[in-house]
Amino acid sequence: MSNQQNNGEAQVLGFRDCMSFCIGQIIGSGIMVLTGIALAKTGRGVPFGFLVAAAIIMITMVPLAVLGSAMPGTGGNYTYVREMIGRKSGFVYVIMFAVSQCLISTFALGFANYLQAILPWINVKVVALGLLVLCVLFNMVGLKTAAKLQTIMVAVLMAALCVYIIFGLPRVNFSVFTEPGAIMPNGAISFFTASALLYFPMGGAKFVAELGGEIKDPGKTIPRSMFLSTGIVAVFYALMGVVAAGVLPLRVKRWWSPRRRSSPRRFICSS
């Protein structure tokens, strides 16, 4: 299988490479930023919000998994648009995709700003630019080399999550999850709003379809890596949510006057 060709491209990525790619695409800065916002919206319901978000993502990934299995090709989404709608639509998609990739520069700046907190003497813009150039060079060397680097980085990410969970779980006060109104203090609408926000940091696995032309046995590897990686990360994120909601003190604000018992009760939790 490793020597097979698809549209003139060597299929070099195996299932493990695709899993590393998917997990690396899913785990990002979103989990660090949006967990606190979700806590404010749904209180102790954050772990369940992650699981609901994962279920929604898996449903939305079904069409892309089917296309990736049936029509594997490098630049998957562009290929699907071009072949199924037309070349003009494909061109529009490329322009939109290119503009959206400007977001990558913010990731590099975020990394540089975090690094500056440790090394105050560094130049943020120079470090960010150097990181972008380094990533480009790794991809130019070869996809297999980039996949190996991705595997190493994913191992570091998973180790960091494990440390947070292992040291955090023993400190969790699980009784807080059984308190009245703890899961949905602001109602179901706020809970599902939080789940929608948590959709963002969990939707990266779909991008493996972009590499369909270079994946071994794409008909099986693409959907398996998509759904398995999303499920694994969802479990880790839910456990992180348990730690965050069970350890951090949450201040509950009541939006009604104690003297007016007939008023509807609404809560808002903030970390």
Stockholm file with secondary structure:
# STOCKHOLM 1.0

chainA/1-271         MSNQQNNGEAQVLGFRDCMSFCIGQIIGSGIMVLTGIALAKTGRGVPFGFLVAAAIIMITMVPLAVLGSAMPGTGGNYTYVREMIGRKSGFVYVIMFAVSQCLISTFALGFANYLQAILPWINVKVVALGLLVLCVLFNMVGLKTAAKLQTIMVAVLMAALCVYIIFGLPRVNFSVFTEPGAIMPNGAISFFTASALLYFPMGGAKFVAELGGEIKDPGKTIPRSMFLSTGIVAVFYALMGVVAAGVLPLRVKRWWSPRRRSSPRRFICSS
#=GR chainA/1-271 SS CTTCEETTEECCBCHHHHHHHHHHHHSSHHHHHHHHHHHHHHGGGHHHHHHHHHHHHHHHHHHHHHHHHHSCCBSHHHHHHHHHTCHHHHHHHHHHHHHHTTHHHHHHHHHHHHHHHHCTTSCHHHHHHHHHHHHHHHHHHCHHHHHHHHHHHHHHHHHHHHHHHHHHGGGCCGGGGGSTTSSCTTCHHHHHHHHHHHHGGGCGGGGGGGBGGGBSSHHHHHHHHHHHHHHHHHHHHHHHHHHHHHHSCCEEEECSCTTCTTSCCCEEEEC
#=GC SS_cons         CTTCEETTEECCBCHHHHHHHHHHHHSSHHHHHHHHHHHHHHGGGHHHHHHHHHHHHHHHHHHHHHHHHHSCCBSHHHHHHHHHTCHHHHHHHHHHHHHHTTHHHHHHHHHHHHHHHHCTTSCHHHHHHHHHHHHHHHHHHCHHHHHHHHHHHHHHHHHHHHHHHHHHGGGCCGGGGGSTTSSCTTCHHHHHHHHHHHHGGGCGGGGGGGBGGGBSSHHHHHHHHHHHHHHHHHHHHHHHHHHHHHHSCCEEEECSCTTCTTSCCCEEEEC
//
